[in-house]
Amino acid sequence: MEQISIWIEKRAIMSPNRLALLDQRRQLTYLEMNNEINRWAYYLGKMENIQQGDRIGLYFNNRIDYIVVLFAIAKIGAIAVPLNIRLTSEELLYQITDSEMSMLIYEHEFHSTVQTLKNKHPQLTTQLIESITLPQLQETYTSHDFPIIHASTPYIICYTSGTTGRPKGAVLTQENMFWNAVNNCTSIDITSMDRTIVLLPFFHIGGIGLFAFPTLFAGGLVAILGKFDSGEALKMIQRERISVIMGVPTIFDAIRKHDEFLTTNLSSVRIFCSGGAPCPKELIEFYLNQGLPFYQGYGLTETSPTIFMLAKEDYKKKIGSVGKPVLYTDINILDENDCPVATGEIGELVVKGPNVIKEYWQLPAETEKAIKDGWFHTGDYVKADQDGFIYMIGRKKEMIISGGENVYPLEIEQVLKEEPAIDEVSVIGVLDEKWGEVPFAFLVVKENHSITEEQLKQACLSKLAKYKIPKSFAILSELPKNAAGKVDKKQLKALLTKESTLKGELQ
């Protein structure tokens, strides 16, 4: 029963006329969704001869077809490879060749890029989604008409963002997606009454797993915005009476800054949930001060993705925490010798559970290094308070060692973000002859505001040890971000070698 296409088959019988999906162009009931999944599954399996285990690339924007095709792929036991629409053709070509893709389904907007890919990879089979004619099936198809798919069947290859080196393909199974749905439904009480809006791209696990698939598992409605626009998001939230909203901090910041935020009826919303990146305390408090429930959570591509979630009882009293582990996930916090740390001490988060990936695609050494005795080593530093709530400290690879002391960029970023003039901040480590490494802060200053380097250093001095204070500050008009809305620190490091690209340094 952990084969996920069963969800929609059963819902089509139990509640055929209940609305399942809608986007800006159309909507589907559960019965209509199931019929469309069957048509796609028949087309892929019977007409295109896609076999179990074959990889199918998805290269189009968020829309109903994306979810339908994902479930059709699950039904025939193939493997979906969601492709980031913001990547260059060279980056895409790497993922296409690495996954040994059998077919690429794309939409017309990306036709020129696909032609470039075809020129470089002539063997690649491509299908324009607008030109596909699905069969008109005359009978009802069920899982019995397709191969038996086991829970452990690889289902999605999600390529990591590749902030260091080449991206790795995280192989998620159908079982992983099942347990992620269970974990999310039990942690924030998703039910058939919920109406979830998808603001994150489907080419990242957050768009699929938070909370599109869990909502469909529960029998609720998934509203798909398409390309993110804060004004259109507010309109859809009000029009469709959305109850669950997932986003990254940059999305929630854009929504609150829209002119129509305060006049939009948000009374239907029971959860604003932020993840994907550290959420500034000021942003959380803004929503709470509007009387809006604002949660935090944490997850990774490799964990399908949810690991932690704040409960409804805790989101006000534990601001800044990502919560406690979800129901079917175990965690530990280890020191550099893989021994558990004491309460309040910083260590690396390790995770175990049925939501953890099967492997990295064709990278057995990387898999063995990341998953030890069933425990996935996240590379993230965290600490737990006396009540068991988890707080993020930063990425292991981003930690700065200055004069032998460990410096965590997130700690500095949180202090600087409290300054009223600062809109965004990101801290990286730079080489230093005396100390080995020192912090360097990139800032975005709010419109009509100014701040001096001395003011920033004084703000840091009151809350941070001297060795943690950035040695230098630079102003940017905006921080570079990847498609998931996270600050791209690799690009920031590159900026340091191109000083002319900086808007200016603080005086």
Residue, then its C-alpha position, 0 to 999 in steps of 0.5 A: m500500500e506504500q505504492i503512492s499511486i494507490w492514493i489517487e485510485k482510492r480517493a477516486i472511489m471514496s470521494p470522486n467529486r471532491l476537488a483535488l487539483l487546481d491551477q490558473r487554467r483548470q481544475l480536476t476532481y479526484l476522479e478526473m485526476n485518476n483518469e488523467i493519471n491512467r491516460w498518462a501511465y498508458y501513454l508512457g508505458k504502452m505507447e512510449n515503451i517506458q519500462q520500470g526503472d527508466r528515467i523521465g525528465l520533467y522540464f516545465n513550470n508548476r502546473i497540474d500536469y506536473i503532479v499528474v505526470l509524477f503519479a503516472i510515473a509512480k504507477i508504472g515504476a519509472i523514475a522522475v528526474p525533475l529539472n531545474i528550469r533556471l539551470t544553464s544548458e550545460e548544467l542540465l546536460y550533466q543531469i540528463t547524461d548522469s541520470e541516463m534519461s530515457m525521455l525528456i518532457y518539456e513545455h514550449e517556453f523551453h524549446s530553444t534550450v531543449q534544441t541546444l540539449k538535443n544538439k549536444h545529446p542527439q540520442l535524447t528522446t524529447q516530447l513537447i507536452e503541448s503536442i502530446t495526445l493522450p489516449q482516450l481510454q474506454e475503460t477504468y484502469t487500476s493498478h492491476d493493469f500496470p506492473i506491481i510496484h514495490a515500496s522500495t522502488p526508486y521514484i525520484i532523482c532530485y539533484t542537490s543544489g551543488t553548492t560544492g562541486r557537481p550536484k548529486g542525485a538523491v534517489l527517493t523511493q515511493e516508500n520515502m514519499f509515503w512516510n513523508a506524507v505520514n510525517n507531515c500529516t501527523s505533525i501539522d494535522i493535514t486533513s481532507m479539509d485542508r487547501t494547500i497552495v504550492l509556492l515552491p517549484f516542483f523541481h525541488i523536493g520542497g515543492i512536492g513534499l511540502f505539502a502537495f503530496p501530503t495534502l493529496f494523501a489526506g484527500g485535500l485540495v492542492a492549489i498550484l500558483g505557477k511562477f511565483d508572484s506575491g500579488e497573484a499568491l495573495k489573490m489565490i490565497q483569498r479566492e481559494r480559501i487556502s489553509v496551509i501555506m509553505g514557503v521559504p523566508t524570501i517568499f514570505d518577505a515578498i508577500r508581506k511587502h506587497d501593497e495588498f497584504l494588509t487588505t487581503n483576507l487571510s482568515s482561512v489560513r491556519i498555517f504559514c510554514s517557513g523552511g529551506a533557509p534560516c528565517p529571521k526573527e523579525l520576519i516571524e514576529f511580523y506575521l505573529n504580530q498580525g495574528l497569523p500562525f507562523y511555523q518553522g520546520y526543517g528538512l533536506t532533499e535526502t529526507s524527503p524532506t521533513i525532519f522537524m516541525l513546530a507544533k501548533e502549541d509551540y510556534k509562539k513560545k519557541i520562536g527561532s526553533v525548527g521544532k522537534p522530530v516528526l513522528y517516524t524520524d529519529i535524530n541524534i546530535l553528534d560531536e566530531n568523534d560521532c558521540p552524542v553531545a550534551t543538551g545545549e551543545i552544538g553537534e552534527l545532526v544525523v537522521k534515521g527513518p523510512n524517509v531517508i534516501k535509498e542512495y545517491w545515484q551511481l555514487p556508492a562511495e558518497t552514499e557510504k560516506a553519508i549513510k552510516d549504519g542507517w544514519f544519514h549525516t546531514g552536515d548541519y550543525v544544530k543544538a537542542d534546548q532542555d525541552g528538546f527543541i532544535y535550533m539550527i546553527g549552520r552548515k558544517k561546510e560553511m563553518i569558519i575556523s578563525g584562530g582555532e575557534n569555530v565561527y558559525p555564519l548563521e549566528i552572525e547573520q541573525v545578530l546583523k539582521e536585527e538591525p532595523a536598516i538591514d534587509e538581508v545579510s549573508v556571512i562567509g569565511v575569507l582567508d586571513e594571514k593571521w587568523g586563517e579565516v575571518p568572517f566577511a558580511f554581505l549586506v542589503v540595506k533597506e530603501n531610504h536607510s543607511i548604516t555605518e561599519e562602526q554601527l554594525k561592529q558595535a551591534c555585534l560587540s554587544k552580542l558576539a565574541k570579538y573573533k566572530i565579528p566580521k572583519s569587512f562588510a560590503i553592500l549589494s543591491e541584492l543577494p544572489k539566490n538559487a532556485a530554491g530561494k536560498v542565498d548562493k554563497k558560492q556566488l558571494k565568494a566569487l564576488l570577492t574576486k570581482e570587487s567592481t561588482l560590489k555596489g560599495e563598501l561601508q565607511 
